[in-house]
Amino acid sequence: MSWFKRKDKGIQTSTQEKKDTPKGLWYKSPTGKIVDTKELEQNFYVSPEDGYHVRIGSKEYFEILFDDNKFKELDANLESKDPLKFVDTKKYPERLKAAQEKTKLKDAVRSAVGKSKGKDLVVSCMDFAFIGGSMGSVVGEKIARAADYALKNKLPFMIISKSGGARMMEAALSLMQLAKTSVKLAQLADAGIPYISLCTDPTTGGTTASFAMLGDVNIAEPGALIGFAGPRIVRDTTGKELPEGFQTSEFLLEHGFLDFITHRKELKNKVNQYIDLITNQPLRA
């Protein structure tokens, strides 16, 4: 067993020559599955062993939906203000600046137009990394403007929801966005322009109470948390134990709140298939 014995005492490698393991090589899913991050990316950020859909943002969704990842971003420079001079543990402008520096985003939603399977599609996608995907005035305004763009150019519209709800730092101003976005979607419906809603993990609060549930087709990713108030609030309010799987995509599909659950690798094909069916066009291959 001499090969287990050191010839020299102590570690001989100098600090400069030590090799650190690069960060981010592996991802551990909530079920404990370990996945190579490159493999995860190639599998549309879905754990291949257990099908867990990792939370992703607008950058990744645009890569999935738009042909060759080519698109034009709409209203890219809109930023939130602080009309209420809100302060909690820090001032609202400081919180916004910190979120922008951390995420490299202007706010919690990005809108873009580009080709998806050869035809133009307008997409507004929320980013949970920006203050929990909370919906403030800018989020509502960007979604409303994206809907206007779709209306003006007669293009199908899609919203990808990923949000904790209305942004408390803007109080009633954030709640006004529920009505504003809902009115714009009603205008699309009157014009016969398709609107697809995709609920991802999590879709809660004011987003669920407005645009997330108003699609011509309401779809979701597997296992997503979707609801208005959280399970604990519902349980404490009703005083009853909640059924298994409460507020998951599968539970909502079973109870008629969703039309389909779509695996992320099938998202692009499914969305365009729904649009072709709604508009009575030949199905794209």
Phi and psi in degrees as a GROMACS rama.xvg file:
@    title "Ramachandran Plot"
@    xaxis  label "Phi"
@    yaxis  label "Psi"
@TYPE xy
-66.2893  -19.5479  SER-2
-70.0269  -10.1801  TRP-3
-90.3119  -2.05474  PHE-4
-96.2169  137.821  LYS-5
-75.8075  138.561  ARG-6
-76.438  -41.8973  LYS-7
-117.51  145.127  ASP-8
-79.6296  148.532  LYS-9
82.0985  164.376  GLY-10
-82.7569  128.039  ILE-11
-93.46  -17.1029  GLN-12
-75.7867  129.47  THR-13
-71.873  158.34  SER-14
-57.6303  -39.8311  THR-15
-64.7919  -28.121  GLN-16
-91.8635  -6.34247  GLU-17
-68.7842  142.058  LYS-18
-107.016  117.286  LYS-19
-83.6157  146.386  ASP-20
-72.7751  125.069  THR-21
-60.0705  143.841  PRO-22
-76.5485  152.612  LYS-23
79.5555  17.9248  GLY-24
-76.1224  -26.5496  LEU-25
-130.68  152.051  TRP-26
-125.37  135.434  TYR-27
-109.262  118.374  LYS-28
-76.653  163.46  SER-29
-58.5181  -22.5968  PRO-30
-87.1868  2.37584  THR-31
92.9263  5.08564  GLY-32
-78.7179  135.675  LYS-33
-100.971  127.039  ILE-34
-128.862  136.931  VAL-35
-64.6428  131.394  ASP-36
-62.8609  -31.8291  THR-37
-67.3988  -41.9622  LYS-38
-64.1328  -38.0485  GLU-39
-62.2858  -44.651  LEU-40
-62.7455  -42.5958  GLU-41
-68.4576  -20.2498  GLN-42
-100.931  30.2745  ASN-43
60.6216  33.9332  PHE-44
59.0598  40.303  TYR-45
-122.695  127.825  VAL-46
-62.619  119.273  SER-47
-67.3768  -22.8156  PRO-48
-82.2199  -38.8505  GLU-49
-122.197  0.717153  ASP-50
73.1046  12.9135  GLY-51
-68.9201  127.033  TYR-52
-88.8505  106.418  HIS-53
-67.9768  140.73  VAL-54
-63.0344  128.91  ARG-55
-129.964  172.132  ILE-56
-115.046  -167.572  GLY-57
-61.3448  -35.9329  SER-58
-56.8714  -47.8734  LYS-59
-71.8797  -39.183  GLU-60
-66.1601  -37.5751  TYR-61
-64.7807  -38.1003  PHE-62
-61.3457  -38.6887  GLU-63
-71.7756  -42.1025  ILE-64
-88.0557  -37.717  LEU-65
-91.0643  136.465  PHE-66
-58.7742  126.71  ASP-67
56.1474  21.2848  ASP-68
56.1702  34.2836  ASN-69
-104.561  125.554  LYS-70
-159.495  164.826  PHE-71
-113.089  121.6  LYS-72
-77.4643  139.89  GLU-73
-103.078  134.728  LEU-74
51.4776  47.5083  ASP-75
-66.8137  -23.4741  ALA-76
-103.333  10.3796  ASN-77
-67.273  132.97  LEU-78
-132.168  149.902  GLU-79
-72.9663  147.739  SER-80
-109.461  -173.471  LYS-81
-128.583  65.8262  ASP-82
-65.627  -23.7377  PRO-83
-96.521  -1.76805  LEU-84
51.8669  49.8832  LYS-85
-77.9474  138.274  PHE-86
-137.295  128.285  VAL-87
-118.965  -110.588  ASP-88
-75.9772  -16.0403  THR-89
-152.331  166.297  LYS-90
-71.0347  145.928  LYS-91
-57.0953  -44.7257  TYR-92
-58.8551  -35.4086  PRO-93
-67.3441  -39.5757  GLU-94
-65.1684  -41.1479  ARG-95
-62.9319  -45.3881  LEU-96
-62.7143  -41.6343  LYS-97
-64.0378  -41.3554  ALA-98
-65.6204  -39.5422  ALA-99
-66.5116  -40.6218  GLN-100
-68.5197  -38.033  GLU-101
-71.6296  -41.637  LYS-102
-99.1135  -16.4047  THR-103
62.9521  26.1505  LYS-104
-114.052  156.522  LEU-105
-82.4634  -36.5091  LYS-106
-160.229  -167.741  ASP-107
-87.448  12.0103  ALA-108
-147.683  146.237  VAL-109
-126.486  141.19  ARG-110
-118.875  144.511  SER-111
-153.885  159.158  ALA-112
-128.766  138.292  VAL-113
-169.446  176.911  GLY-114
-80.1921  133.655  LYS-115
-129.749  111.203  SER-116
55.55  39.9415  LYS-117
89.6153  -7.74071  GLY-118
-124.506  149.576  LYS-119
-66.7182  140.59  ASP-120
-142.275  134.915  LEU-121
-99.8584  129.025  VAL-122
-129.618  130.354  VAL-123
-111.673  122.021  SER-124
-123.393  128.209  CYS-125
-84.2879  151.335  MET-126
-119.169  110.192  ASP-127
-66.2999  -25.4121  PHE-128
-64.3945  -21.0879  ALA-129
-94.4036  98.328  PHE-130
47.3355  49.1671  ILE-131
63.0718  26.9716  GLY-132
61.9363  24.1435  GLY-133
-66.6117  146.482  SER-134
-97.9814  107.402  MET-135
-108.988  -165.436  GLY-136
-61.471  -38.2751  SER-137
-68.9211  -39.8741  VAL-138
-60.5198  -48.1732  VAL-139
-62.5015  -40.8976  GLY-140
-67.6728  -41.8125  GLU-141
-67.2314  -37.9284  LYS-142
-66.4037  -42.1145  ILE-143
-62.4829  -42.5614  ALA-144
-68.5308  -36.5376  ARG-145
-64.4573  -39.4145  ALA-146
-64.3418  -40.2449  ALA-147
-61.44  -41.0782  ASP-148
-62.7264  -43.875  TYR-149
-63.6361  -39.0194  ALA-150
-66.4712  -45.8798  LEU-151
-63.8985  -39.0088  LYS-152
-99.9308  4.10868  ASN-153
53.9202  52.5426  LYS-154
-116.871  144.421  LEU-155
-62.9473  149.37  PRO-156
-123.359  141.478  PHE-157
-135.698  135.905  MET-158
-117.74  130.802  ILE-159
-106.031  110.21  ILE-160
-91.9859  135.33  SER-161
-157.377  92.8987  LYS-162
-155.928  149.094  SER-163
-87.4328  -4.14883  GLY-164
119.563  -161.028  GLY-165
-66.227  149.587  ALA-166
-85.6102  114.979  ARG-167
-64.3227  -25.9185  MET-168
-68.4183  -12.4879  MET-169
-114.133  3.79829  GLU-170
45.8705  -126.427  ALA-171
-62.8283  -26.5169  ALA-172
-63.0251  -37.0199  LEU-173
-70.5872  -36.1863  SER-174
-66.7544  -28.21  LEU-175
-63.7353  -22.0376  MET-176
-69.4251  -23.8229  GLN-177
-60.4701  -47.1562  LEU-178
-69.9703  -42.146  ALA-179
-62.6246  -46.7361  LYS-180
-68.7375  -35.8742  THR-181
-65.2288  -38.5839  SER-182
-63.1438  -42.2734  VAL-183
-63.9912  -38.7473  LYS-184
-68.7002  -33.0331  LEU-185
-64.8957  -36.8339  ALA-186
-64.8404  -39.2748  GLN-187
-62.1971  -42.5612  LEU-188
-62.5488  -41.9467  ALA-189
-63.1071  -31.9364  ASP-190
-86.5572  -1.66783  ALA-191
72.4454  26.8507  GLY-192
-99.0028  126.427  ILE-193
-65.2216  141.36  PRO-194
-127.998  121.628  TYR-195
-106.724  128.301  ILE-196
-109.58  126.107  SER-197
-113.572  118.276  LEU-198
-95.16  126.241  CYS-199
-120.939  177.154  THR-200
-85.167  120.401  ASP-201
-99.783  155.068  PRO-202
-124.268  104.176  THR-203
-139.629  171.15  THR-204
63.1801  -138.147  GLY-205
-63.13  -26.6547  GLY-206
-66.9871  -42.1838  THR-207
-65.3836  -34.9211  THR-208
-78.3056  -0.465643  ALA-209
-135.194  -110.334  SER-210
-66.5615  -24.7146  PHE-211
-65.8722  -24.8882  ALA-212
-111.94  16.8902  MET-213
-110.768  14.1935  LEU-214
-71.0495  152.375  GLY-215
-62.0846  -33.7467  ASP-216
-131.788  122.869  VAL-217
-103.171  117.092  ASN-218
-124.708  167.372  ILE-219
-150.851  161.248  ALA-220
-85.3811  154.479  GLU-221
-59.2267  138.7  PRO-222
73.0645  8.29843  GLY-223
-72.183  144.463  ALA-224
-82.4034  121.181  LEU-225
-135.316  124.047  ILE-226
179.598  178.194  GLY-227
-91.7547  -73.8465  PHE-228
-89.6445  157.308  ALA-229
-69.6482  160.743  GLY-230
-55.2947  -38.5522  PRO-231
-64.0059  -42.072  ARG-232
-64.2146  -43.4693  ILE-233
-62.3465  -43.9656  VAL-234
-64.4473  -43.7799  ARG-235
-68.5593  -33.6901  ASP-236
-73.7564  -43.3339  THR-237
-85.1852  -22.1292  THR-238
71.1019  19.8832  GLY-239
-124.39  150.366  LYS-240
-72.3073  142.262  GLU-241
-90.3659  147.83  LEU-242
-66.4265  157.888  PRO-243
-61.8959  136.504  GLU-244
78.2176  10.7821  GLY-245
-53.6812  132.589  PHE-246
68.7223  17.0056  GLN-247
-90.4448  163.659  THR-248
-53.5685  -44.8378  SER-249
-63.957  -39.0318  GLU-250
-65.0444  -43.5588  PHE-251
-68.167  -36.5324  LEU-252
-62.9124  -43.6145  LEU-253
-63.0735  -31.1689  GLU-254
-100.609  12.9875  HIS-255
86.7515  10.1702  GLY-256
-86.7942  -18.0072  PHE-257
-123.676  154.799  LEU-258
-92.6987  -38.1434  ASP-259
-149.571  156.648  PHE-260
-112.843  128.388  ILE-261
-121.53  123.421  THR-262
-63.9338  143.561  HIS-263
-60.4309  -33.7454  ARG-264
-68.1131  -19.539  LYS-265
-100.542  0.778706  GLU-266
-58.2906  -50.2865  LEU-267
-60.3583  -46.8366  LYS-268
-63.7663  -43.7097  ASN-269
-65.7002  -45.7376  LYS-270
-58.9405  -46.2588  VAL-271
-71.8487  -29.1699  ASN-272
-64.9279  -44.1058  GLN-273
-61.8566  -42.0734  TYR-274
-62.9913  -43.9087  ILE-275
-61.8268  -39.7138  ASP-276
-67.5817  -43.5434  LEU-277
-63.901  -39.1195  ILE-278
-90.7925  3.31018  THR-279
58.1342  44.1772  ASN-280
-108.675  158.784  GLN-281
-59.1876  138.125  PRO-282
-67.7799  131.631  LEU-283
-79.2428  141.949  ARG-284
